Amino acid sequence: MSRINTNIPAVRAVHVLGANNRDLNIRLERLSTGLRINRGKDDPAGIIASETLRSEIRAISQAIDNSNRAINVLSTAEGALNEVSALLLDVRALLQSSANEGGLTSSEIDANQLEIDAILVSIDRIANTTSFGAKKLLNGRLGYTLSSIDSNKIASINTFGVRLPENDAQAVTVQVTQSAERAQLTFLGETLSTPTSIEFAGTLGSEIQSFASGTSIQTIAAAINTAIGATGISAVVSTAGGGAILINSTEYGSSQFVTIKTLTGSFVASAAGVTATDSGVDVTAFVNGQNTNADGLRIDVRSLGLDARLYLTESFATQISSTSYQVVDGGAKFQIASEVSSAGQVNIGLESVSTANLGNPIIGYLNSLKSGGRNEVRTQNFTAAERIVREAIGQIAFTRGRLGGVQRNQIETNINSQQIQLENVKASESVIRDADMAQEISALTRAQILVQSTQTTLQIANQQPQAVLQLLS
């Protein structure tokens, strides 16, 4: 080689050395970070796919956190409701104790009333103080706001869940297609022709009554009405057709019945021992075009868009008619999916469980059992009071069941599916972005050897021009 201004072998060696050093630095960076892609130029297509997957991973992780927090909220509410349920059972026991008035003194009954008062105060305290963070759970603040309700048609509404449109109200239309009916039997005539013994039976029980020959239908009806609390049936005298007794169940629905069995004499049937019976009919109603589950005047609707229990008034449920109202806002909304949409949300309404709200307008509310109330134990309205307590116990049990159903069947299953999805998405993102450490170590060893060999080659290339000095000697 006779040229010294440009050392082509050295230039080539420098170029290769730079490339080898860059490769060595890449391997060192990947081994130190554990990532195959550290910047966009490492893999432009890969960085796009990886960032998309990372966004999904973050959303899924937050959905799992949201679901766990929702479980904590619902568990707090359910724990308080469990205590309310226990207190209601104590109230029922005190009512039964007070009903045993023959074995109690007036001071003992007063003591029972004082204990009932204390329990009702405790229920109101639980309703007003149960909270998660600073959010009250059972005082009605998480209930839904309703408007345009016709109280002549709908007695009460318990809305457990509604999928509300964004910044809009949800219209609810209730249409009665078949009226509710009481069980009813009719006895024609004005007086009994022979001495007669009759067994009257209804939902609450049965009773045998005997009447002398010539007893009027007014006397028979009055006797039936004295046992309403024992049988669940009542009687009305009608003057149509020469006189008749209409014997009805006191409530509506297929669970109600009236049975009359003539033991001796003649009543309803022409011969003794013949039984006449009739059952009531539940109302048939559609809510927003969906059929409902009915029990007398009560209807339950459960769909993706609406979960509610409605008590219809007698006048509305016994005629073919319709009415509408609106769910304006309210409820508790839990975002449990990775995408913000109505499909990924659970909506729950928690009505107040205070004594002024437990019960219903048809039979009364729990606060009527307080001292001075219409159903305190001193009034001896034990049958009415117990019905209210049973209804309150059922309402709390219904709410707890719905909370448990949401927690177990919606939120917990969502957590399981989200965790599986999170595992798969993370695995996909790892394949794209994470470094294969074994492969990178092998590549690092290769890069180190190449750098060392290139440095030696550059040293040799730099020594070659010195051969020109031999020409000067």
C-alpha positions as a Markdown table, in Angstrom:
| # | Residue | x | y | z |
|---|---|---|---|---|
| 1 | Met | 0.0 | 0.0 | 0.0 |
| 2 | Ser | 1.6 | 3.2 | -1.1 |
| 3 | Arg | -1.1 | 5.8 | -0.2 |
| 4 | Ile | -1.1 | 7.4 | 3.3 |
| 5 | Asn | -3.7 | 10.3 | 3.0 |
| 6 | Thr | -6.7 | 7.9 | 2.9 |
| 7 | Asn | -6.5 | 4.6 | 4.8 |
| 8 | Ile | -9.4 | 2.7 | 3.3 |
| 9 | Pro | -9.0 | -0.4 | 5.5 |
| 10 | Ala | -9.1 | 1.8 | 8.5 |
| 11 | Val | -12.1 | 3.6 | 7.3 |
| 12 | Arg | -13.9 | 0.4 | 6.8 |
| 13 | Ala | -12.8 | -0.9 | 10.2 |
| 14 | Val | -14.1 | 2.3 | 11.9 |
| 15 | His | -17.4 | 1.9 | 10.1 |
| 16 | Val | -17.8 | -1.7 | 11.2 |
| 17 | Leu | -16.6 | -0.8 | 14.7 |
| 18 | Gly | -19.3 | 1.8 | 15.0 |
| 19 | Ala | -22.0 | -0.6 | 13.9 |
| 20 | Asn | -20.7 | -3.2 | 16.4 |
| 21 | Asn | -20.6 | -0.7 | 19.2 |
| 22 | Arg | -24.2 | 0.3 | 18.5 |
| 23 | Asp | -25.3 | -3.3 | 18.5 |
| 24 | Leu | -23.4 | -3.8 | 21.8 |
| 25 | Asn | -25.1 | -0.8 | 23.3 |
| 26 | Ile | -28.5 | -2.1 | 22.2 |
| 27 | Arg | -27.9 | -5.5 | 23.9 |
| 28 | Leu | -26.7 | -3.7 | 27.0 |
| 29 | Glu | -29.8 | -1.5 | 27.1 |
| 30 | Arg | -32.2 | -4.4 | 26.6 |
| 31 | Leu | -30.5 | -6.5 | 29.3 |
| 32 | Ser | -30.6 | -3.5 | 31.7 |
| 33 | Thr | -34.3 | -2.6 | 31.0 |
| 34 | Gly | -35.6 | -6.1 | 30.2 |
| 35 | Leu | -37.4 | -4.6 | 27.2 |
| 36 | Arg | -36.9 | -5.4 | 23.5 |
| 37 | Ile | -38.5 | -2.1 | 22.5 |
| 38 | Asn | -37.3 | 0.9 | 24.4 |
| 39 | Arg | -38.1 | 3.6 | 21.8 |
| 40 | Gly | -40.1 | 3.8 | 18.6 |
| 41 | Lys | -37.1 | 3.2 | 16.3 |
| 42 | Asp | -36.5 | -0.2 | 17.9 |
| 43 | Asp | -39.7 | -1.6 | 16.3 |
| 44 | Pro | -42.2 | 1.0 | 14.9 |
| 45 | Ala | -45.0 | -1.4 | 14.2 |
| 46 | Gly | -44.3 | -3.2 | 17.5 |
| 47 | Ile | -44.5 | 0.0 | 19.5 |
| 48 | Ile | -48.0 | 0.8 | 18.1 |
| 49 | Ala | -49.3 | -2.7 | 19.0 |
| 50 | Ser | -47.6 | -2.6 | 22.4 |
| 51 | Glu | -49.0 | 0.8 | 23.4 |
| 52 | Thr | -52.5 | -0.3 | 22.4 |
| 53 | Leu | -52.2 | -3.4 | 24.6 |
| 54 | Arg | -50.7 | -1.4 | 27.4 |
| 55 | Ser | -53.8 | 0.9 | 27.3 |
| 56 | Glu | -56.0 | -2.1 | 27.5 |
| 57 | Ile | -54.0 | -3.5 | 30.4 |
| 58 | Arg | -54.4 | -0.3 | 32.3 |
| 59 | Ala | -58.2 | -0.2 | 31.6 |
| 60 | Ile | -58.7 | -3.8 | 32.7 |
| 61 | Ser | -56.6 | -3.3 | 35.9 |
| 62 | Gln | -58.7 | -0.3 | 36.8 |
| 63 | Ala | -61.9 | -2.2 | 36.0 |
| 64 | Ile | -60.8 | -4.9 | 38.5 |
| 65 | Asp | -60.0 | -2.2 | 41.1 |
| 66 | Asn | -63.5 | -0.6 | 40.5 |
| 67 | Ser | -65.1 | -4.0 | 40.9 |
| 68 | Asn | -63.3 | -4.7 | 44.2 |
| 69 | Arg | -64.4 | -1.3 | 45.5 |
| 70 | Ala | -68.0 | -1.9 | 44.4 |
| 71 | Ile | -67.9 | -5.2 | 46.4 |
| 72 | Asn | -66.6 | -3.2 | 49.5 |
| 73 | Val | -69.5 | -0.8 | 49.2 |
| 74 | Leu | -72.1 | -3.5 | 48.7 |
| 75 | Ser | -70.7 | -5.5 | 51.6 |
| 76 | Thr | -70.9 | -2.5 | 53.9 |
| 77 | Ala | -74.6 | -2.0 | 53.0 |
| 78 | Glu | -75.3 | -5.7 | 53.3 |
| 79 | Gly | -73.7 | -5.9 | 56.7 |
| 80 | Ala | -75.9 | -3.0 | 58.0 |
| 81 | Leu | -79.0 | -4.6 | 56.4 |
| 82 | Asn | -78.2 | -7.8 | 58.3 |
| 83 | Glu | -78.3 | -5.9 | 61.6 |
| 84 | Val | -81.6 | -4.3 | 60.6 |
| 85 | Ser | -83.0 | -7.8 | 59.8 |
| 86 | Ala | -81.9 | -9.1 | 63.3 |
| 87 | Leu | -83.6 | -6.1 | 64.9 |
| 88 | Leu | -86.9 | -6.7 | 63.0 |
| 89 | Leu | -86.9 | -10.3 | 64.2 |
| 90 | Asp | -86.7 | -9.0 | 67.7 |
| 91 | Val | -89.6 | -6.7 | 67.1 |
| 92 | Arg | -91.7 | -9.6 | 65.8 |
| 93 | Ala | -90.8 | -11.6 | 68.9 |
| 94 | Leu | -91.9 | -8.7 | 71.2 |
| 95 | Leu | -95.2 | -8.5 | 69.3 |
| 96 | Gln | -95.8 | -12.1 | 69.9 |
| 97 | Ser | -94.9 | -11.7 | 73.5 |
| 98 | Ser | -97.3 | -8.8 | 73.9 |
| 99 | Ala | -100.1 | -10.6 | 72.1 |
| 100 | Asn | -99.9 | -13.1 | 75.1 |
| 101 | Glu | -101.7 | -10.5 | 77.1 |
| 102 | Gly | -103.4 | -13.0 | 79.3 |
| 103 | Gly | -100.0 | -13.9 | 80.8 |
| 104 | Leu | -98.5 | -10.4 | 81.0 |
| 105 | Thr | -99.1 | -7.5 | 83.3 |
| 106 | Ser | -99.7 | -4.0 | 81.9 |
| 107 | Ser | -96.2 | -3.0 | 83.1 |
| 108 | Glu | -94.7 | -5.8 | 81.1 |
| 109 | Ile | -96.5 | -4.8 | 78.0 |
| 110 | Asp | -95.3 | -1.2 | 78.5 |
| 111 | Ala | -91.8 | -2.6 | 78.9 |
| 112 | Asn | -92.2 | -4.4 | 75.5 |
| 113 | Gln | -93.3 | -1.2 | 73.9 |
| 114 | Leu | -90.3 | 0.6 | 75.3 |
| 115 | Glu | -88.0 | -2.0 | 73.8 |
| 116 | Ile | -89.8 | -1.8 | 70.5 |
| 117 | Asp | -89.3 | 2.0 | 70.5 |
| 118 | Ala | -85.6 | 1.5 | 71.2 |
| 119 | Ile | -85.2 | -1.0 | 68.4 |
| 120 | Leu | -87.0 | 1.3 | 65.9 |
| 121 | Val | -84.7 | 4.2 | 66.9 |
| 122 | Ser | -81.7 | 1.8 | 66.3 |
| 123 | Ile | -83.1 | 1.0 | 62.8 |
| 124 | Asp | -83.4 | 4.7 | 62.0 |
| 125 | Arg | -79.8 | 5.3 | 63.3 |
| 126 | Ile | -78.5 | 2.5 | 61.0 |
| 127 | Ala | -80.4 | 3.9 | 58.1 |
| 128 | Asn | -79.0 | 7.4 | 58.6 |
| 129 | Thr | -75.4 | 6.6 | 59.6 |
| 130 | Thr | -74.3 | 3.7 | 57.4 |
| 131 | Ser | -71.8 | 5.0 | 55.0 |
| 132 | Phe | -68.8 | 4.2 | 52.9 |
| 133 | Gly | -66.3 | 7.0 | 53.1 |
| 134 | Ala | -68.5 | 10.1 | 53.1 |
| 135 | Lys | -71.3 | 8.5 | 51.1 |
| 136 | Lys | -74.5 | 7.5 | 52.9 |
| 137 | Leu | -75.7 | 4.2 | 51.7 |
| 138 | Leu | -79.1 | 3.5 | 53.3 |
| 139 | Asn | -80.7 | 6.9 | 53.9 |
| 140 | Gly | -82.3 | 7.1 | 50.5 |
| 141 | Arg | -79.5 | 9.2 | 48.9 |
| 142 | Leu | -78.7 | 6.3 | 46.6 |
| 143 | Gly | -82.3 | 5.8 | 45.6 |
| 144 | Tyr | -83.8 | 6.9 | 42.3 |
| 145 | Thr | -85.6 | 10.1 | 41.8 |
| 146 | Leu | -89.0 | 9.5 | 40.2 |
| 147 | Ser | -91.5 | 12.0 | 38.7 |
| 148 | Ser | -95.0 | 12.1 | 37.2 |
| 149 | Ile | -96.3 | 9.3 | 39.4 |
| 150 | Asp | -100.1 | 9.0 | 39.5 |
| 151 | Ser | -100.7 | 8.1 | 43.1 |
| 152 | Asn | -104.2 | 7.0 | 42.3 |
| 153 | Lys | -102.7 | 4.2 | 40.2 |
| 154 | Ile | -99.4 | 3.3 | 41.8 |
| 155 | Ala | -99.2 | 3.1 | 45.5 |
| 156 | Ser | -95.4 | 2.7 | 45.9 |
| 157 | Ile | -92.3 | 1.9 | 43.8 |
| 158 | Asn | -89.1 | 0.3 | 44.9 |
| 159 | Thr | -86.6 | 0.8 | 42.1 |
| 160 | Phe | -83.5 | -1.4 | 42.5 |
| 161 | Gly | -81.8 | -0.7 | 39.2 |
| 162 | Val | -82.3 | 1.5 | 36.1 |
| 163 | Arg | -80.1 | 1.9 | 33.0 |
| 164 | Leu | -80.5 | 5.7 | 32.5 |
| 165 | Pro | -79.7 | 7.3 | 29.2 |
| 166 | Glu | -76.9 | 9.9 | 29.6 |
| 167 | Asn | -78.4 | 13.3 | 30.6 |
| 168 | Asp | -81.9 | 12.0 | 30.1 |
| 169 | Ala | -84.7 | 10.4 | 32.0 |
| 170 | Gln | -86.1 | 6.8 | 31.6 |
| 171 | Ala | -89.8 | 6.6 | 30.8 |
| 172 | Val | -91.7 | 3.7 | 32.4 |
| 173 | Thr | -95.1 | 2.6 | 31.2 |
| 174 | Val | -97.3 | 0.2 | 33.2 |
| 175 | Gln | -100.1 | -1.4 | 31.4 |
| 176 | Val | -102.7 | -3.6 | 33.1 |
| 177 | Thr | -104.0 | -6.3 | 30.7 |
| 178 | Gln | -105.9 | -8.5 | 33.2 |
| 179 | Ser | -107.4 | -7.2 | 36.4 |
| 180 | Ala | -106.6 | -8.6 | 39.8 |
| 181 | Glu | -109.4 | -10.4 | 41.6 |
| 182 | Arg | -110.3 | -11.5 | 45.1 |
| 183 | Ala | -111.5 | -15.0 | 45.8 |
| 184 | Gln | -115.3 | -14.8 | 46.1 |
| 185 | Leu | -118.3 | -17.1 | 46.8 |
| 186 | Thr | -121.9 | -16.0 | 46.8 |
| 187 | Phe | -124.8 | -17.3 | 49.0 |
| 188 | Leu | -128.3 | -16.5 | 47.7 |
| 189 | Gly | -131.2 | -16.2 | 50.0 |
| 190 | Glu | -132.4 | -14.2 | 52.9 |
| 191 | Thr | -132.5 | -16.6 | 55.8 |
| 192 | Leu | -131.4 | -20.2 | 56.7 |
| 193 | Ser | -134.1 | -22.8 | 56.4 |
| 194 | Thr | -132.5 | -25.2 | 58.9 |
| 195 | Pro | -129.9 | -25.2 | 61.7 |
| 196 | Thr | -126.6 | -25.0 | 59.9 |
| 197 | Ser | -122.9 | -25.4 | 60.8 |
| 198 | Ile | -120.4 | -24.0 | 58.4 |
| 199 | Glu | -116.6 | -24.1 | 58.1 |
| 200 | Phe | -115.2 | -20.9 | 56.6 |
| 201 | Ala | -111.6 | -21.0 | 55.5 |
| 202 | Gly | -109.2 | -18.4 | 54.0 |
| 203 | Thr | -105.5 | -17.8 | 53.7 |
| 204 | Leu | -105.1 | -17.0 | 57.4 |
| 205 | Gly | -107.0 | -20.0 | 58.7 |
| 206 | Ser | -110.4 | -21.6 | 59.2 |
| 207 | Glu | -113.3 | -21.3 | 61.7 |
| 208 | Ile | -116.5 | -23.2 | 62.2 |
| 209 | Gln | -119.7 | -21.3 | 63.0 |
| 210 | Ser | -123.2 | -22.5 | 63.7 |
| 211 | Phe | -126.5 | -20.7 | 63.0 |
| 212 | Ala | -130.0 | -21.4 | 64.1 |
| 213 | Ser | -132.9 | -21.8 | 61.6 |
| 214 | Gly | -134.1 | -18.5 | 60.4 |
| 215 | Thr | -130.8 | -16.7 | 60.8 |
| 216 | Ser | -130.7 | -13.7 | 58.5 |
| 217 | Ile | -127.9 | -13.2 | 56.0 |
| 218 | Gln | -127.0 | -9.9 | 57.8 |
| 219 | Thr | -126.3 | -12.0 | 61.0 |
| 220 | Ile | -124.2 | -14.5 | 59.0 |
| 221 | Ala | -122.2 | -11.7 | 57.4 |
| 222 | Ala | -121.6 | -10.1 | 60.7 |
| 223 | Ala | -120.4 | -13.4 | 62.2 |
| 224 | Ile | -118.0 | -13.9 | 59.3 |
| 225 | Asn | -116.6 | -10.4 | 59.7 |
| 226 | Thr | -115.9 | -10.9 | 63.4 |
| 227 | Ala | -113.3 | -13.6 | 62.3 |
| 228 | Ile | -111.5 | -11.6 | 59.6 |
| 229 | Gly | -108.2 | -11.7 | 61.5 |
| 230 | Ala | -108.5 | -15.5 | 61.9 |
| 231 | Thr | -109.6 | -16.5 | 58.4 |
| 232 | Gly | -108.6 | -13.7 | 56.0 |
| 233 | Ile | -112.2 | -13.5 | 54.5 |
| 234 | Ser | -114.9 | -10.9 | 54.8 |
| 235 | Ala | -118.6 | -10.8 | 53.9 |
| 236 | Val | -120.8 | -8.1 | 52.3 |
| 237 | Val | -124.6 | -8.3 | 52.1 |
| 238 | Ser | -126.1 | -7.5 | 48.7 |
| 239 | Thr | -129.7 | -6.7 | 48.1 |
| 240 | Ala | -129.6 | -7.7 | 44.4 |
| 241 | Gly | -131.7 | -10.7 | 43.4 |
| 242 | Gly | -133.6 | -11.0 | 46.6 |
| 243 | Gly | -130.6 | -10.9 | 48.8 |
| 244 | Ala | -127.1 | -12.5 | 48.9 |
| 245 | Ile | -123.9 | -12.7 | 50.8 |
| 246 | Leu | -120.7 | -12.0 | 48.9 |
| 247 | Ile | -117.9 | -13.8 | 50.8 |
| 248 | Asn | -114.5 | -12.4 | 49.7 |
| 249 | Ser | -110.8 | -12.9 | 50.5 |
| 250 | Thr | -109.5 | -9.7 | 52.1 |
| 251 | Glu | -106.6 | -9.6 | 49.7 |
| 252 | Tyr | -106.1 | -10.0 | 46.0 |
| 253 | Gly | -104.1 | -12.7 | 44.1 |
| 254 | Ser | -103.8 | -16.3 | 43.3 |
| 255 | Ser | -102.5 | -17.1 | 46.8 |
| 256 | Gln | -105.8 | -16.0 | 48.3 |
| 257 | Phe | -108.8 | -18.4 | 48.5 |
| 258 | Val | -112.2 | -18.8 | 50.1 |
| 259 | Thr | -113.5 | -22.2 | 51.0 |
| 260 | Ile | -116.9 | -22.9 | 52.5 |
| 261 | Lys | -117.9 | -26.3 | 53.7 |
| 262 | Thr | -121.4 | -27.0 | 54.9 |
| 263 | Leu | -121.1 | -29.4 | 57.9 |
| 264 | Thr | -124.8 | -29.6 | 58.7 |
| 265 | Gly | -127.9 | -27.9 | 57.1 |
| 266 | Ser | -127.8 | -26.1 | 53.9 |
| 267 | Phe | -125.5 | -23.2 | 52.9 |
| 268 | Val | -124.1 | -22.5 | 49.4 |
| 269 | Ala | -124.5 | -26.2 | 48.5 |
| 270 | Ser | -127.8 | -28.1 | 48.8 |
| 271 | Ala | -126.4 | -30.9 | 50.9 |
| 272 | Ala | -124.1 | -31.1 | 53.9 |
| 273 | Gly | -120.5 | -32.1 | 53.3 |
| 274 | Val | -120.2 | -30.4 | 49.9 |
| 275 | Thr | -117.3 | -27.8 | 49.7 |
| 276 | Ala | -117.3 | -24.7 | 47.6 |
| 277 | Thr | -114.0 | -22.9 | 46.9 |
| 278 | Asp | -112.7 | -20.1 | 44.8 |
| 279 | Ser | -109.2 | -18.5 | 44.4 |
| 280 | Gly | -108.2 | -15.0 | 43.6 |
| 281 | Val | -106.3 | -13.8 | 40.5 |
| 282 | Asp | -103.1 | -11.9 | 40.3 |
| 283 | Val | -103.0 | -8.8 | 38.2 |
| 284 | Thr | -101.4 | -9.2 | 34.8 |
| 285 | Ala | -99.3 | -6.2 | 33.8 |
| 286 | Phe | -96.6 | -5.2 | 31.3 |
| 287 | Val | -93.9 | -2.7 | 32.1 |
| 288 | Asn | -92.3 | -1.2 | 29.0 |
| 289 | Gly | -93.7 | -4.1 | 27.0 |
| 290 | Gln | -92.2 | -6.8 | 29.2 |
| 291 | Asn | -94.4 | -9.2 | 31.2 |
| 292 | Thr | -94.0 | -9.0 | 35.0 |
| 293 | Asn | -94.1 | -11.4 | 37.9 |
| 294 | Ala | -97.2 | -10.6 | 39.9 |
| 295 | Asp | -98.5 | -11.4 | 43.4 |
| 296 | Gly | -101.9 | -9.9 | 44.0 |
| 297 | Leu | -101.5 | -6.1 | 43.5 |
| 298 | Arg | -97.7 | -6.3 | 43.5 |
| 299 | Ile | -95.6 | -6.6 | 40.3 |
| 300 | Asp | -91.9 | -7.3 | 39.8 |
| 301 | Val | -90.1 | -6.4 | 36.6 |
| 302 | Arg | -86.5 | -7.5 | 36.0 |
| 303 | Ser | -84.7 | -6.7 | 32.8 |
| 304 | Leu | -81.4 | -5.2 | 31.7 |
| 305 | Gly | -82.9 | -1.7 | 31.7 |
| 306 | Leu | -85.2 | -1.8 | 34.7 |
| 307 | Asp | -85.4 | -3.8 | 38.0 |
| 308 | Ala | -88.2 | -2.6 | 40.2 |
| 309 | Arg | -91.1 | -3.7 | 42.4 |
| 310 | Leu | -94.4 | -1.8 | 42.2 |
| 311 | Tyr | -97.5 | -1.9 | 44.3 |
| 312 | Leu | -100.6 | -1.0 | 42.3 |
| 313 | Thr | -103.6 | 0.6 | 43.8 |
| 314 | Glu | -106.8 | -1.4 | 43.9 |
| 315 | Ser | -108.7 | 0.8 | 41.5 |
| 316 | Phe | -105.9 | 0.6 | 38.9 |
| 317 | Ala | -105.2 | -3.1 | 39.2 |
| 318 | Thr | -108.8 | -4.0 | 38.8 |
| 319 | Gln | -109.4 | -2.4 | 35.4 |
| 320 | Ile | -107.7 | -2.5 | 32.0 |
| 321 | Ser | -105.7 | 0.7 | 32.0 |
| 322 | Ser | -102.2 | 2.1 | 31.8 |
| 323 | Thr | -100.1 | 4.8 | 33.4 |
| 324 | Ser | -96.6 | 6.2 | 33.0 |
| 325 | Tyr | -93.9 | 7.8 | 35.1 |
| 326 | Gln | -90.2 | 8.8 | 34.7 |
| 327 | Val | -87.0 | 7.8 | 36.4 |
| 328 | Val | -85.1 | 11.1 | 36.4 |
| 329 | Asp | -81.8 | 10.3 | 38.0 |
| 330 | Gly | -80.2 | 8.8 | 41.1 |
| 331 | Gly | -78.9 | 5.4 | 42.0 |
| 332 | Ala | -75.3 | 4.2 | 42.4 |
| 333 | Lys | -73.4 | 3.5 | 39.2 |
| 334 | Phe | -70.4 | 1.1 | 39.3 |
| 335 | Gln | -68.1 | 1.0 | 36.3 |
| 336 | Ile | -66.8 | -2.6 | 36.3 |
| 337 | Ala | -65.8 | -3.1 | 32.6 |
| 338 | Ser | -62.7 | -1.8 | 30.8 |
| 339 | Glu | -64.8 | 0.4 | 28.5 |
| 340 | Val | -67.0 | 3.2 | 29.7 |
| 341 | Ser | -70.4 | 2.3 | 28.4 |
| 342 | Ser | -73.8 | 1.3 | 29.7 |
| 343 | Ala | -73.0 | -2.3 | 29.0 |
| 344 | Gly | -70.0 | -2.2 | 31.3 |
| 345 | Gln | -71.9 | -0.6 | 34.2 |
| 346 | Val | -74.0 | -1.9 | 37.1 |
| 347 | Asn | -76.7 | 0.4 | 38.4 |
| 348 | Ile | -78.1 | -0.1 | 41.9 |
| 349 | Gly | -80.7 | 1.8 | 43.8 |
| 350 | Leu | -80.8 | 1.6 | 47.6 |
| 351 | Glu | -84.0 | 3.0 | 49.1 |
| 352 | Ser | -84.1 | 4.2 | 52.6 |
| 353 | Val | -84.5 | 1.5 | 55.3 |
| 354 | Ser | -85.8 | 3.9 | 57.9 |
| 355 | Thr | -89.0 | 3.0 | 59.8 |
| 356 | Ala | -90.9 | 5.5 | 57.8 |
| 357 | Asn | -90.1 | 3.5 | 54.6 |
| 358 | Leu | -90.2 | -0.1 | 55.7 |
| 359 | Gly | -93.7 | -1.5 | 55.0 |
| 360 | Asn | -96.0 | -0.3 | 52.3 |
| 361 | Pro | -98.9 | 2.2 | 51.9 |
| 362 | Ile | -101.4 | -0.7 | 51.7 |
| 363 | Ile | -100.8 | -2.2 | 55.1 |
| 364 | Gly | -98.9 | 0.6 | 56.8 |
| 365 | Tyr | -95.3 | 1.5 | 57.8 |
| 366 | Leu | -93.0 | 0.3 | 60.6 |
| 367 | Asn | -93.0 | 3.6 | 62.4 |
| 368 | Ser | -96.7 | 3.0 | 63.2 |
| 369 | Leu | -95.5 | 0.6 | 65.9 |
| 370 | Lys | -93.8 | 3.4 | 67.9 |
| 371 | Ser | -95.4 | 4.7 | 71.1 |
| 372 | Gly | -98.4 | 6.8 | 70.2 |
| 373 | Gly | -98.6 | 5.1 | 66.8 |
| 374 | Arg | -101.7 | 3.4 | 65.3 |
| 375 | Asn | -100.2 | -0.1 | 65.8 |
| 376 | Glu | -98.3 | 0.2 | 69.2 |
| 377 | Val | -98.8 | -2.8 | 71.3 |
| 378 | Arg | -101.2 | -1.0 | 73.7 |
| 379 | Thr | -103.7 | -0.7 | 70.8 |
| 380 | Gln | -103.7 | -4.5 | 70.5 |
| 381 | Asn | -103.6 | -4.3 | 66.7 |
| 382 | Phe | -101.2 | -7.3 | 66.7 |
| 383 | Thr | -102.4 | -8.8 | 63.4 |
| 384 | Ala | -101.8 | -5.5 | 61.5 |
| 385 | Ala | -98.5 | -4.9 | 63.3 |
| 386 | Glu | -97.2 | -8.3 | 62.6 |
| 387 | Arg | -98.1 | -8.0 | 58.9 |
| 388 | Ile | -96.1 | -4.8 | 58.7 |
| 389 | Val | -93.1 | -6.4 | 60.4 |
| 390 | Arg | -93.3 | -9.4 | 58.1 |
| 391 | Glu | -93.4 | -7.1 | 55.1 |
| 392 | Ala | -90.4 | -5.1 | 56.4 |
| 393 | Ile | -88.5 | -8.4 | 57.0 |
| 394 | Gly | -89.3 | -9.4 | 53.5 |
| 395 | Gln | -88.2 | -6.1 | 52.1 |
| 396 | Ile | -84.8 | -6.3 | 53.9 |
| 397 | Ala | -84.4 | -9.9 | 52.7 |
| 398 | Phe | -85.2 | -8.9 | 49.2 |
| 399 | Thr | -82.7 | -6.0 | 49.2 |
| 400 | Arg | -80.0 | -8.3 | 50.7 |
| 401 | Gly | -80.7 | -10.9 | 48.1 |
| 402 | Arg | -80.5 | -8.4 | 45.2 |
| 403 | Leu | -77.3 | -7.0 | 46.6 |
| 404 | Gly | -75.9 | -10.5 | 47.0 |
| 405 | Gly | -77.0 | -11.4 | 43.5 |
| 406 | Val | -75.3 | -8.4 | 42.0 |
| 407 | Gln | -72.1 | -9.0 | 44.0 |
| 408 | Arg | -71.9 | -12.7 | 43.2 |
| 409 | Asn | -73.4 | -13.0 | 39.7 |
| 410 | Gln | -72.3 | -9.8 | 38.2 |
| 411 | Ile | -69.3 | -8.2 | 40.0 |
| 412 | Glu | -67.4 | -11.3 | 41.1 |
| 413 | Thr | -67.8 | -13.1 | 37.8 |
| 414 | Asn | -66.7 | -9.9 | 36.1 |
| 415 | Ile | -63.5 | -9.8 | 38.2 |
| 416 | Asn | -62.8 | -13.4 | 37.2 |
| 417 | Ser | -63.3 | -12.8 | 33.5 |
| 418 | Gln | -61.3 | -9.5 | 33.7 |
| 419 | Gln | -58.4 | -11.3 | 35.4 |
| 420 | Ile | -58.3 | -13.9 | 32.7 |
| 421 | Gln | -58.4 | -11.2 | 30.1 |
| 422 | Leu | -55.7 | -9.3 | 31.9 |
| 423 | Glu | -53.4 | -12.4 | 31.9 |
| 424 | Asn | -53.9 | -12.9 | 28.1 |
| 425 | Val | -53.4 | -9.3 | 27.2 |
| 426 | Lys | -50.2 | -9.0 | 29.3 |
| 427 | Ala | -48.9 | -12.2 | 27.7 |
| 428 | Ser | -49.5 | -10.7 | 24.3 |
| 429 | Glu | -47.8 | -7.4 | 25.2 |
| 430 | Ser | -44.9 | -9.3 | 26.7 |
| 431 | Val | -44.3 | -11.2 | 23.5 |
| 432 | Ile | -44.1 | -7.9 | 21.6 |
| 433 | Arg | -42.2 | -5.7 | 24.0 |
| 434 | Asp | -40.2 | -7.8 | 26.5 |
| 435 | Ala | -36.7 | -8.9 | 25.8 |
| 436 | Asp | -35.7 | -12.6 | 25.6 |
| 437 | Met | -32.9 | -12.5 | 28.1 |
| 438 | Ala | -31.2 | -15.7 | 26.9 |
| 439 | Gln | -31.3 | -14.5 | 23.3 |
| 440 | Glu | -30.0 | -11.0 | 24.3 |
| 441 | Ile | -27.1 | -12.5 | 26.4 |
| 442 | Ser | -26.1 | -14.6 | 23.4 |
| 443 | Ala | -26.2 | -11.5 | 21.2 |
| 444 | Leu | -24.3 | -9.5 | 23.8 |
| 445 | Thr | -21.5 | -12.1 | 23.8 |
| 446 | Arg | -21.4 | -12.0 | 20.0 |
| 447 | Ala | -21.3 | -8.1 | 20.0 |
| 448 | Gln | -18.5 | -8.1 | 22.6 |
| 449 | Ile | -16.4 | -10.4 | 20.4 |
| 450 | Leu | -17.1 | -8.4 | 17.3 |
| 451 | Val | -16.2 | -5.2 | 19.0 |
| 452 | Gln | -12.9 | -6.6 | 20.2 |
| 453 | Ser | -12.0 | -8.2 | 16.9 |
| 454 | Thr | -12.9 | -5.0 | 15.1 |
| 455 | Gln | -10.7 | -3.0 | 17.4 |
| 456 | Thr | -7.8 | -5.4 | 16.6 |
| 457 | Thr | -8.5 | -5.1 | 12.9 |
| 458 | Leu | -8.5 | -1.3 | 13.1 |
| 459 | Gln | -5.2 | -1.4 | 14.9 |
| 460 | Ile | -3.7 | -3.5 | 12.1 |
| 461 | Ala | -5.2 | -1.2 | 9.4 |
| 462 | Asn | -3.6 | 1.8 | 11.1 |
| 463 | Gln | -0.2 | 0.1 | 11.0 |
| 464 | Gln | -0.3 | -0.7 | 7.3 |
| 465 | Pro | 0.7 | 2.9 | 6.0 |
| 466 | Gln | 3.9 | 2.6 | 8.0 |
| 467 | Ala | 5.2 | 0.3 | 5.3 |
| 468 | Val | 5.8 | 3.4 | 3.1 |
| 469 | Leu | 8.7 | 4.3 | 5.4 |
| 470 | Gln | 10.6 | 1.3 | 3.9 |
| 471 | Leu | 10.6 | 3.1 | 0.5 |
| 472 | Leu | 12.6 | 6.1 | 2.1 |
| 473 | Ser | 15.4 | 3.9 | 3.5 |
